[in-house]
């Protein structure tokens, strides 16, 4: 029994120190964990004290939303995106049209300059040959030519005297005159009022004299009996009158030798009409015809040119207008363009105030085109002449 008690005491002595050591180790581990947590709390306090930046997730979300709204403002709607793309496409198309027109006009001017140079060289060579001939004949050649010139000199050659049918200057109030572009400008009539100014069509509109380039204008004389549309031309050409209760200006242009032009002219070769004012103290305009544009079609364009009263006018030009190819039969069926509105067609570049460069003309924009097969299908060409009617609507209309 005593031995048993002794054994129990020895066991208790061995077990107690191990238990105490394990308990101390657990307490030490717990203290370390508490210290670590306290250090973490201290770091959080440093953040709040401003040592580090503190960003709220709510504020970050609001800032991101505001930035997105600023970037995407106005284009979140698919329709608005489509409208913007359409506007960009329209602007690009306008610029391409302008560039194309400029290139075509540059080509035309280069061809014109080449033709002028050839013509001047021919004249120079002819003059040199005449001079050599006159020198060999002792001056008799020059005397003979001077005598012939004096005998053949008519009233149309004398400054200040104009003979109908021979004038190279389009002018209101004269007899029939063959314009530089093959156009016939006839007597005006009617009375109208523009912008509060009373205008008599029997009195002259502003003089429409201008220098004529022989390469751009041709002096073709219309001969023969008056056609079925002559009365209309005599009455309304270069006048302001009333149609359907609205004031309109009408200009007629006769282009001669059309069959030759359609069959033989170059694709880019064109003919310019005389310039004309569409009302007193008003805009000055012109027409241009391409008899063989694309080789298969006839095209007529209209444009603005520099005028005497441009400074007092409103720009850009906004008056609606129309071009008509006239059927010269007794039962006419004219071919008309739509009513062109400068505010929705082409570009303001075509309708701005004309400047001096490269010349007084703005590039043409709208007009009327017709295949050669249609031109010859009716009496659009009679006595080898084509009649073109240009109408400007001076009062507002709905087209």
MITI-560968 format. One record per residue (C-alpha): residue number from 1; x, y, z; residue in one letter. Coordinates in steps of 0.02 Angstrom, whole numbers. Layout:
// MITI-560968
BATI,n,u,v,w,res
BATI,NUM,X,Y,Z,A
...
END
This chain:
// MITI-560968
BATI,n,u,v,w,res
BATI,1,0,0,0,X
BATI,2,138,117,46,X
BATI,3,226,72,-114,X
BATI,4,71,116,-214,X
BATI,5,57,288,-134,X
BATI,6,240,322,-173,X
BATI,7,216,279,-356,X
BATI,8,65,398,-370,X
BATI,9,164,541,-295,X
BATI,10,306,516,-418,X
BATI,11,184,515,-565,X
BATI,12,104,677,-506,X
BATI,13,273,761,-496,X
BATI,14,313,714,-678,X
BATI,15,142,762,-751,X
BATI,16,119,934,-668,X
BATI,17,272,1021,-746,X
BATI,18,219,965,-923,X
BATI,19,42,1033,-899,X
BATI,20,109,1196,-831,X
BATI,21,227,1214,-979,X
BATI,22,87,1182,-1106,X
BATI,23,-25,1310,-1021,X
BATI,24,114,1440,-1024,X
BATI,25,145,1408,-1208,X
BATI,26,-40,1433,-1246,X
BATI,27,-42,1596,-1149,X
BATI,28,112,1658,-1243,X
BATI,29,32,1618,-1412,X
BATI,30,-127,1710,-1363,X
BATI,31,-28,1863,-1312,X
BATI,32,63,1864,-1481,X
BATI,33,-102,1857,-1575,X
BATI,34,-172,2002,-1472,X
BATI,35,-15,2105,-1508,X
BATI,36,-31,2072,-1694,X
BATI,37,-211,2129,-1692,X
BATI,38,-162,2287,-1598,X
BATI,39,-29,2325,-1729,X
BATI,40,-159,2307,-1867,X
BATI,41,-274,2427,-1776,X
BATI,42,-132,2551,-1761,X
BATI,43,-102,2543,-1949,X
BATI,44,-286,2577,-1982,X
BATI,45,-276,2728,-1866,X
BATI,46,-127,2792,-1966,X
BATI,47,-231,2781,-2126,X
BATI,48,-370,2881,-2046,X
BATI,49,-246,3009,-1980,X
BATI,50,-193,3049,-2161,X
BATI,51,-30,2954,-2166,X
BATI,52,-102,2858,-2317,X
BATI,53,-242,2903,-2441,X
BATI,54,-411,2835,-2393,X
BATI,55,-527,2806,-2544,X
BATI,56,-709,2770,-2517,X
BATI,57,-781,2640,-2636,X
BATI,58,-941,2741,-2650,X
BATI,59,-849,2898,-2705,X
BATI,60,-746,2797,-2828,X
BATI,61,-905,2729,-2909,X
BATI,62,-983,2902,-2923,X
BATI,63,-825,2973,-3006,X
BATI,64,-821,2832,-3133,X
BATI,65,-1003,2859,-3178,X
BATI,66,-976,3047,-3201,X
BATI,67,-826,3017,-3315,X
BATI,68,-923,2893,-3421,X
BATI,69,-1068,3014,-3438,X
BATI,70,-949,3153,-3494,X
BATI,71,-868,3045,-3628,X
BATI,72,-1027,2967,-3694,X
BATI,73,-1137,3121,-3683,X
BATI,74,-1242,3145,-3840,X
BATI,75,-1196,2981,-3925,X
BATI,76,-1280,2854,-3813,X
BATI,77,-1434,2863,-3924,X
BATI,78,-1410,2756,-4082,X
BATI,79,-1509,2881,-4184,X
BATI,80,-1391,3021,-4134,X
BATI,81,-1242,2914,-4183,X
BATI,82,-1322,2880,-4353,X
BATI,83,-1359,3066,-4379,X
BATI,84,-1181,3115,-4339,X
BATI,85,-1110,2985,-4458,X
BATI,86,-1231,3043,-4593,X
BATI,87,-1176,3224,-4570,X
BATI,88,-993,3173,-4583,X
BATI,89,-1031,3074,-4741,X
BATI,90,-1123,3222,-4818,X
BATI,91,-979,3340,-4780,X
BATI,92,-853,3220,-4857,X
BATI,93,-962,3201,-5012,X
BATI,94,-974,3391,-5029,X
BATI,95,-786,3408,-5017,X
BATI,96,-759,3272,-5148,X
BATI,97,-882,3361,-5263,X
BATI,98,-788,3524,-5243,X
BATI,99,-620,3440,-5277,X
BATI,100,-690,3351,-5430,X
BATI,101,-762,3513,-5498,X
BATI,102,-598,3604,-5470,X
BATI,103,-501,3467,-5560,X
BATI,104,-620,3470,-5708,X
BATI,105,-607,3659,-5721,X
BATI,106,-418,3652,-5709,X
BATI,107,-413,3527,-5852,X
BATI,108,-529,3637,-5952,X
BATI,109,-423,3792,-5922,X
BATI,110,-265,3699,-5971,X
BATI,111,-346,3641,-6133,X
BATI,112,-408,3819,-6164,X
BATI,113,-234,3891,-6138,X
BATI,114,-160,3762,-6256,X
BATI,115,-288,3807,-6391,X
BATI,116,-255,3992,-6366,X
BATI,117,-68,3964,-6384,X
BATI,118,-92,3867,-6545,X
BATI,119,-207,4002,-6614,X
BATI,120,-84,4140,-6570,X
BATI,121,58,4044,-6650,X
BATI,122,-43,4023,-6810,X
BATI,123,-81,4209,-6812,X
BATI,124,102,4248,-6782,X
BATI,125,159,4135,-6923,X
BATI,126,26,4210,-7038,X
BATI,127,82,4386,-6995,X
BATI,128,263,4341,-7029,X
BATI,129,218,4267,-7198,X
BATI,130,116,4422,-7242,X
BATI,131,260,4533,-7190,X
BATI,132,381,4437,-7298,X
BATI,133,261,4445,-7445,X
BATI,134,237,4632,-7425,X
BATI,135,423,4661,-7417,X
BATI,136,451,4564,-7577,X
BATI,137,311,4657,-7668,X
BATI,138,375,4827,-7617,X
BATI,139,229,4866,-7501,X
BATI,140,93,4840,-7632,X
BATI,141,17,4698,-7532,X
BATI,142,-14,4806,-7378,X
BATI,143,-90,4945,-7481,X
BATI,144,-209,4824,-7564,X
BATI,145,-265,4749,-7399,X
BATI,146,-296,4922,-7326,X
BATI,147,-405,4970,-7474,X
BATI,148,-509,4811,-7457,X
BATI,149,-530,4841,-7272,X
BATI,150,-595,5018,-7297,X
BATI,151,-719,4964,-7431,X
BATI,152,-788,4822,-7324,X
BATI,153,-800,4923,-7165,X
BATI,154,-981,4928,-7103,X
BATI,155,-1076,5016,-6966,X
BATI,156,-1047,4870,-6847,X
BATI,157,-859,4904,-6854,X
BATI,158,-876,5086,-6804,X
BATI,159,-863,5118,-6616,X
BATI,160,-1031,5163,-6540,X
BATI,161,-1135,5090,-6683,X
BATI,162,-1210,4916,-6666,X
BATI,163,-1290,4817,-6806,X
BATI,164,-1421,4687,-6757,X
BATI,165,-1360,4510,-6783,X
BATI,166,-1177,4563,-6778,X
BATI,167,-1151,4620,-6599,X
BATI,168,-1036,4515,-6492,X
BATI,169,-1104,4592,-6333,X
BATI,170,-1265,4538,-6249,X
BATI,171,-1364,4693,-6206,X
BATI,172,-1546,4719,-6158,X
BATI,173,-1656,4824,-6270,X
BATI,174,-1565,4792,-6435,X
BATI,175,-1621,4690,-6583,X
BATI,176,-1582,4506,-6603,X
BATI,177,-1398,4481,-6566,X
BATI,178,-1294,4325,-6577,X
BATI,179,-1211,4308,-6409,X
BATI,180,-1035,4250,-6385,X
BATI,181,-1097,4077,-6333,X
BATI,182,-1213,4060,-6481,X
BATI,183,-1350,4139,-6376,X
BATI,184,-1484,4255,-6442,X
BATI,185,-1527,4401,-6327,X
BATI,186,-1690,4480,-6381,X
BATI,187,-1793,4636,-6335,X
BATI,188,-1864,4638,-6159,X
BATI,189,-2040,4688,-6104,X
BATI,190,-2154,4690,-5952,X
BATI,191,-2137,4790,-5792,X
BATI,192,-2090,4721,-5622,X
BATI,193,-2033,4775,-5450,X
BATI,194,-1886,4698,-5356,X
BATI,195,-1855,4735,-5173,X
BATI,196,-1962,4890,-5180,X
BATI,197,-1878,4958,-5338,X
BATI,198,-1989,4989,-5489,X
BATI,199,-1913,4917,-5647,X
BATI,200,-1972,4940,-5825,X
BATI,201,-1923,4797,-5937,X
BATI,202,-1931,4915,-6086,X
BATI,203,-1788,5011,-6007,X
BATI,204,-1622,4924,-6000,X
BATI,205,-1565,4813,-5859,X
BATI,206,-1385,4845,-5804,X
BATI,207,-1267,4830,-5951,X
BATI,208,-1210,4652,-5976,X
BATI,209,-1052,4690,-6075,X
BATI,210,-901,4583,-6040,X
BATI,211,-742,4525,-6123,X
BATI,212,-762,4373,-6234,X
BATI,213,-635,4234,-6248,X
BATI,214,-648,4167,-6425,X
BATI,215,-611,3992,-6364,X
BATI,216,-759,3994,-6244,X
BATI,217,-882,4088,-6356,X
BATI,218,-933,4062,-6534,X
BATI,219,-1013,4192,-6645,X
BATI,220,-1142,4087,-6738,X
BATI,221,-1281,4180,-6828,X
BATI,222,-1455,4105,-6827,X
BATI,223,-1534,4117,-6998,X
BATI,224,-1702,4067,-7071,X
BATI,225,-1884,4096,-7027,X
BATI,226,-1935,4120,-6843,X
BATI,227,-1974,3958,-6752,X
BATI,228,-2136,3916,-6659,X
BATI,229,-2059,3972,-6493,X
BATI,230,-1997,4139,-6558,X
BATI,231,-2147,4237,-6494,X
BATI,232,-2118,4171,-6318,X
BATI,233,-1934,4217,-6328,X
BATI,234,-1970,4392,-6394,X
BATI,235,-2093,4423,-6254,X
BATI,236,-2006,4351,-6101,X
BATI,237,-1819,4344,-6135,X
BATI,238,-1717,4435,-6002,X
BATI,239,-1875,4498,-5915,X
BATI,240,-1963,4484,-5749,X
BATI,241,-2145,4430,-5762,X
BATI,242,-2277,4334,-5664,X
BATI,243,-2307,4147,-5676,X
BATI,244,-2438,4064,-5565,X
BATI,245,-2446,4220,-5458,X
BATI,246,-2257,4223,-5426,X
BATI,247,-2125,4337,-5499,X
BATI,248,-1995,4248,-5605,X
BATI,249,-1846,4299,-5709,X
BATI,250,-1820,4210,-5876,X
BATI,251,-1667,4202,-5987,X
BATI,252,-1660,4110,-6155,X
BATI,253,-1499,4045,-6230,X
BATI,254,-1485,3985,-6410,X
BATI,255,-1338,3870,-6443,X
BATI,256,-1299,3849,-6629,X
BATI,257,-1206,3715,-6727,X
BATI,258,-1265,3584,-6602,X
BATI,259,-1248,3432,-6715,X
BATI,260,-1064,3465,-6741,X
BATI,261,-1036,3498,-6555,X
BATI,262,-1124,3337,-6504,X
BATI,263,-1030,3230,-6629,X
BATI,264,-856,3307,-6628,X
BATI,265,-819,3405,-6471,X
BATI,266,-706,3336,-6336,X
BATI,267,-781,3259,-6179,X
BATI,268,-728,3403,-6065,X
BATI,269,-753,3543,-6191,X
BATI,270,-888,3666,-6142,X
BATI,271,-972,3827,-6198,X
BATI,272,-1014,3972,-6082,X
BATI,273,-1164,4086,-6107,X
BATI,274,-1161,4274,-6089,X
BATI,275,-1176,4337,-5911,X
BATI,276,-1343,4411,-5858,X
BATI,277,-1419,4499,-5708,X
BATI,278,-1576,4416,-5642,X
BATI,279,-1649,4581,-5581,X
BATI,280,-1598,4762,-5570,X
BATI,281,-1453,4784,-5449,X
BATI,282,-1457,4596,-5426,X
BATI,283,-1356,4438,-5443,X
BATI,284,-1258,4402,-5601,X
BATI,285,-1262,4225,-5671,X
BATI,286,-1213,4120,-5821,X
BATI,287,-1243,3948,-5897,X
BATI,288,-1121,3820,-5965,X
BATI,289,-1158,3676,-6083,X
BATI,290,-1056,3517,-6106,X
BATI,291,-1118,3444,-6273,X
BATI,292,-1025,3279,-6250,X
BATI,293,-1000,3255,-6064,X
BATI,294,-958,3071,-6034,X
BATI,295,-968,3051,-6223,X
BATI,296,-1153,3005,-6219,X
BATI,297,-1244,3145,-6131,X
BATI,298,-1277,3331,-6144,X
BATI,299,-1262,3429,-5981,X
BATI,300,-1311,3608,-5940,X
BATI,301,-1251,3689,-5780,X
BATI,302,-1283,3858,-5700,X
BATI,303,-1171,3964,-5590,X
BATI,304,-1138,4134,-5514,X
BATI,305,-1015,4262,-5580,X
BATI,306,-949,4424,-5509,X
BATI,307,-1070,4569,-5527,X
BATI,308,-1069,4756,-5501,X
BATI,309,-1189,4751,-5353,X
BATI,310,-1122,4602,-5255,X
BATI,311,-1074,4708,-5105,X
BATI,312,-1256,4757,-5074,X
BATI,313,-1328,4581,-5094,X
BATI,314,-1356,4443,-4967,X
BATI,315,-1242,4291,-4974,X
BATI,316,-1245,4148,-5003,X
BATI,317,-1364,4146,-5151,X
BATI,318,-1529,4062,-5103,X
BATI,319,-1652,4089,-5248,X
BATI,320,-1729,3931,-5321,X
BATI,321,-1712,3904,-5508,X
BATI,322,-1743,3782,-5650,X
BATI,323,-1669,3739,-5821,X
BATI,324,-1775,3689,-5971,X
BATI,325,-1726,3617,-6141,X
BATI,326,-1859,3681,-6260,X
BATI,327,-1950,3574,-6387,X
BATI,328,-1958,3679,-6546,X
BATI,329,-2107,3590,-6625,X
BATI,330,-2284,3657,-6644,X
BATI,331,-2340,3540,-6502,X
BATI,332,-2193,3560,-6384,X
BATI,333,-2150,3442,-6243,X
BATI,334,-2009,3526,-6148,X
BATI,335,-1884,3436,-6037,X
BATI,336,-1867,3524,-5870,X
BATI,337,-1754,3497,-5721,X
BATI,338,-1823,3494,-5547,X
BATI,339,-1831,3660,-5454,X
BATI,340,-1658,3673,-5379,X
BATI,341,-1640,3743,-5203,X
BATI,342,-1463,3810,-5171,X
BATI,343,-1488,3792,-4983,X
BATI,344,-1495,3602,-4993,X
BATI,345,-1390,3562,-5147,X
BATI,346,-1202,3562,-5171,X
BATI,347,-1109,3673,-5051,X
BATI,348,-1109,3855,-4996,X
BATI,349,-941,3859,-5086,X
BATI,350,-1037,3859,-5252,X
BATI,351,-1160,3995,-5196,X
BATI,352,-1044,4112,-5102,X
BATI,353,-1000,4285,-5164,X
BATI,354,-890,4267,-5320,X
BATI,355,-709,4318,-5304,X
BATI,356,-573,4360,-5430,X
BATI,357,-479,4194,-5423,X
BATI,358,-458,4098,-5535,X
BATI,359,-584,4206,-5630,X
BATI,360,-746,4297,-5593,X
BATI,361,-850,4137,-5605,X
BATI,362,-898,4022,-5463,X
BATI,363,-893,3839,-5512,X
BATI,364,-1060,3778,-5577,X
BATI,365,-1163,3657,-5474,X
BATI,366,-1340,3605,-5521,X
BATI,367,-1413,3588,-5694,X
BATI,368,-1495,3470,-5817,X
BATI,369,-1428,3318,-5910,X
BATI,370,-1501,3226,-6059,X
BATI,371,-1438,3076,-6159,X
BATI,372,-1399,3111,-6341,X
BATI,373,-1534,2986,-6391,X
BATI,374,-1665,3091,-6302,X
BATI,375,-1598,3253,-6375,X
BATI,376,-1625,3188,-6551,X
BATI,377,-1791,3100,-6514,X
BATI,378,-1892,3262,-6523,X
BATI,379,-1870,3434,-6600,X
BATI,380,-1750,3495,-6467,X
BATI,381,-1628,3537,-6607,X
BATI,382,-1705,3636,-6749,X
BATI,383,-1607,3726,-6885,X
BATI,384,-1454,3652,-6797,X
BATI,385,-1492,3757,-6641,X
BATI,386,-1537,3711,-6462,X
BATI,387,-1645,3826,-6354,X
BATI,388,-1616,3830,-6166,X
BATI,389,-1729,3920,-6044,X
BATI,390,-1669,3972,-5871,X
BATI,391,-1797,4024,-5739,X
BATI,392,-1762,4104,-5570,X
BATI,393,-1903,4111,-5442,X
BATI,394,-1892,4281,-5358,X
BATI,395,-2034,4247,-5235,X
BATI,396,-2037,4103,-5108,X
BATI,397,-2111,3943,-5178,X
BATI,398,-2134,3766,-5114,X
BATI,399,-2045,3643,-5227,X
END
